[in-house]
Amino acid sequence: MTRDELPPLRFAAVGLDHRHIYDQVQSLIDIGGTCVGYWTGDDARPLEGFVKRFPHIPRVADRRALLDDPSIQLFTCAAVFDQRADLAIEAMLAGKDFMADKPGVTTLEQLARVRDVQQSTGRIWTVNFTERFEVRAVTRALELVQGGAIGTVVQTVGLGPHRENRHTRADWFYDKRRYGGILADIASHQIDQFLMFTGASDARITLARAGNVAHPGDPLFEDFGEVALAAGKASGYIRVDWFTADGLPTWGDGRLFVVGTRGTIELRKYVDIAGRPGKDHLFLVDAQGTRHIDCSDAPLPYYRNLHHDIVHRTQTAMTHAHCYKVCELALTAQAQAEGIGG
């Protein structure tokens, strides 16, 4: 059976508390999946937008109905961050595979419990690191790096600025006890990319700082953070924040710099400010010169690979070892972080 001949995928959505649920559900539908139903709390801010986008998907009052449905293979989740571990454990014990957007967990204790249940049940537990899995420029950059285009990677610099959009945020978004902290949350993206581009299976945290710089009315919120990593001869630097100004035509100027021994790559993932229109811009510098590469035709294989993994019990979308390590490093950086601000 080829990937194109995979049997239909039936899935459910649990927890609509983050807008990432829109892309998760749509992307699964795009590969031929059917969303059997969804469960969420009444206070989920994206609920109205979800119903407008997917009016045909039924809501269930008791998620037990989804857990007990033997036809459902996968749960996709964008619940409040500190609820995701328990929802994942519940789903895996019911025989379902489980995908959440980042962060999959908010504490090291949660990570240990999820790992134990995943290993004992043999189910798939995966975190959708959208800044890699849903960015075509990253797909193309990995192809170039793994093909030797810039030699051996010696450093990555990942920048993850975000727009706050306060009017769309629920109270839990400003409570570190609920969302886990800025490094556990946003910086997991850049940690994932550091490991992927360097080929490292582990890393050391050499710097971690996080804090509240400009939100005195939200004492449990973190609006700025930075991390430095080392793995063998390779190093990485990460900066994440909630300071994207309203004048930018997208939610954040996400950027990635990859330094190799024979060249460099820069990604402008979402916008080339005052430059070319659109997103997925890649700039390559090597011995032949400099060039811009439009990555709009690069594939996004994560969801199709995940479908393959669900059917064949493989780990082509992402290995569990890698997923665990990214979460572990992000949570360790958060726990070790020197405080900034008030």
N, C-alpha and C positions, 0 to 999 in steps of 0.2 A: 504493500500500500504506500503510495507516494504522499507527500504533503498535500498535494492538490486533491487527493482522494480521501482525505480524512472524513470520518463520519461527522454528522452535525454536532455542534457543541451547544449544550443547554446550560444556562447560567442564571444566577440571581444576584441582585444588588442588595447589600445590607449596609445601612448607614449612609445618608446623603448629606453629611455635614460639611463637606468640602467640594468645591466646584470641579475638582478633578474627576468626580464621578461622571460628569458629562462625557469626557473623552474616553474614560474606561469603558463605559457601556457602548458608546458609538463605535469604538475601535473593535470591540468584540463582535458587534453586529456586522461590521465591515468585513470580517473574515468568515462570515456565514453563521455566526452564533445567534441563538434565540434567547432573549431575556424572558424567563418564565414569570418573574415577578420581583417586587422589591419590598423591603421593610425599612422603616426609619422612624425616628421620633418626629412629633409634630413641630418641634422648634428648629428643625433643620433649615437653615437659610436657603440652600439651593433647591429646596423641594419644589417651589413654584416653577423655577426654570426647568427642572427635570420633567415635570408633568407637561409643560409646553413642548419640550423637545421629543418626549416619548409618550404621547397620550395613549398609546395602545398597550403599554406595559401595566399590568394590574398591580395594585398595592395590596399587601396582606397585613392584617392587624397583628398577627402572631407569627414571628419568624420561625416558630416550630413547624409551621406548614411547609416552609422551604427546606428546613433541615430534614424533614421526614419524607421529602419527595425524592425517590430513588433515581429519577431521571435527571436531576440536577447534578452536574459534574463539578462546577466551579462557583464559588462565591467571590464577587468583586466588592471591595469595601472602601469607603471614604468617610468612615465614622469619625467622631471626636477622637483625637489621637490616643488618649489613654484608655480608650475602650477597645482598640483594635486587637490587642493580644488576646483578650478573653473571647472576642468574636471569632478569631482565628482558631483558637483551641476548640471552641464549641463546634465549629464547622468541620475541622479535621477529625474530631471524635465521631462525627456523624457521617464520615466517609467522603467529605467534600475536599477538593483542592481550594486554595485560598490565595487571592491576590489583593493587596492593598497598595494605595499610593504611599509615598513616604510621609512620615516615618512609620515603619511597620510596628514599632514598639517605642515606648518612652522611657523605659528603665532597663538596666541590665538584668534585673530579676525577671521582668517580663520576657526578655530575650531567652533566658535560660528555660523558662516554662514552655515557650513556643518551640524551642529546639527539641526539648524532651518529647513533646507530643508529636511533632513532625517525624522524628526518628522512630518513635514507637508505632506510629500509624502508617508510615510510608507515604503520607499525602504530600502534595506540593505546597510549600509556603513561599511566596515570592513577593517582593516589594518592587513596584513599578517606579524606578528612578527615571522620571519623565524627562529630565534634562539630558539623558542619554537615549532612552528607548523611544522618545517621541521627537527627537531632533535629528533631521536628516543630515545636517552638517557633521554631527558626531559620528554617524555611521560611516560617512565618507572619510573623515579624518582617521578613524580606526583602520579602515582599509589601507590608507596611505601609510600609516605608521607600521602596521603589521606587514606591509609589503616592502618595508625598508626605505621609504622615500626620504626620511630625514635621519637615518641612522639609529643609534641607540638613544632612547629618551632619557634625559638626565634631569629634567624638571617639568612640572606642570604648574600653571597658575590659573586657578579657577575663581571667577568673580560671579557672585549670585545676588545682585541687587533686586529688590522686589518693591512694587508699589503697595502701600498699606491698604488702600481702599476701605477705609474704616467703616463706611456705611454698609458694607457687605459682611462685616465680621460679627460673629456672636461673642458673647462675654468670655467663653472659654478660650478664645484665641489670644486673650491678653493675660491668661493665667498659666504661668510656667508649669504649674503642677499638672495641668491638663494637656498642654501641647509639648512638653518635654524640654523646651529651651531651643534657642536659635541654632545651635550647633548640632543637636540631635535631630532637628528638623531639616532646615535648608542645607546645611553643610554636608549632609549625607550624600547629596548629589555629587559634589565635587570630590568627596572621598572615593566614591564609586569610580569616578573618571580617573583619578590618580592611579588607583590599582589597575584599571583596565589599560591605560596608556603606557604604564611602566611595566606591566606584566607581573607585578608583585602580588604575592598571596597574603602579605602581612605588611605592617608598617609601624613605626613608632611615632607617637605624638610628641613633638619637640616644642610646640607653642600652642597655647589655647587661651583665648581671652573672649569674654562675652559680657554684655551688660546693657543697661538702659541709659542711653545717651540723651534722648530728647523726648521722653514720655513720662514726665514726673507724675502725671495723673494716673498712670498705670504701673504701679510699683512692681508687679509680678511679670512684666513684659520685658523681653530683650529685643532691642532693635539693631544691634551691631555685634558682630562676632568675627573672629579670625582664628585660623588654625594653620600650623606648619607640620609637615609630615616628612619622614625619612624612611627609605627602604633601600638598603644597599647603597649604591652610588647615586641613587635618584632622590630628589627632594620635591616637595610640593608646598604651595602656599594657597590658602583659601580665604576669601573675604566675602561675607554675607551681610545683608542689611535690609532694612525696610524704608529706605530713603529715596526711592525712585520718584522723581518729580512728575507732576501731572502733565507737563509739557511733552514727555516722551510718548510716542504714539503706540506703545505697547507696555506690558506690565513690568518689564525690566530689561536692562541691557546686559543680558547674560553673555559672558565672554570666557573663552578658554585659550590659553597660550601653552603650546607644547614645544619644548626646546630639545632638539636632538643633536647628535654629534656631527650631522651633515646638513642640518637645515632646521627651519622652524615652521610651525603652523599657528595661525591665529584664527579663531572662530568668533564671528559676530552672529550669535545664534538667532536672535529675534529681531534685530534692527541694525542697519549700517547707518549710524547717525549722520545726517546731512550728506549721505552718499547714495548708494544704489537702493532701489526700492525692494520691498519684500524681506524675507528672512533667509536663514541657512547660508550665510556667506562664509567662505573659507579662503584664507590668504596663505599661500605657500611660498616660502623662500628656500631655494636650494641652489646647487652649483650652476644650474641653467639660467637662473634669474628669479624674478618675482611674478606671481600670477594670482588672479582671483578665480576661484572655482565656484560656480553656481551648483549647489547641492540639492536643488529642488527635485531632481530625479533619483536621488539616493533612496534605497528602501528603508522601511521601518519594520524589521523582522520580528520584533519581540512578541507580538500577539500571535502571529502565525506559528512561531516556534513554541510558544506556550501551549497552543492547541495540540501541536505534535507531542509535546511532553505529557499532556493530560492523557492522550490516547496510548502512547507507547511507554510511559513511565520513564522518560529520559530527562536530561537537564540541559537542553540546548538553549533555552531562553536565558537562563542564568543558573549557575550552580548554587546549591544550598550553601556550600562553603563560602563562596564569594558574598552571598547575601548576608550571611551571619557576620562575616568579617567587617563589612561596611557598617552594619548596625553597631557592632561592638566598638569599632573605632570612633564612630560619631558619638556614642553614649559615653565612652571613656573621655573624649575631648570635652564633652559637656560637664562631666563630673570633675575634671581637673581644671576647668577654666578659671583663670584669674578674673575677678570681677572688674567691670568698667562702669563708671558713672555713679548714679545715686544708689 
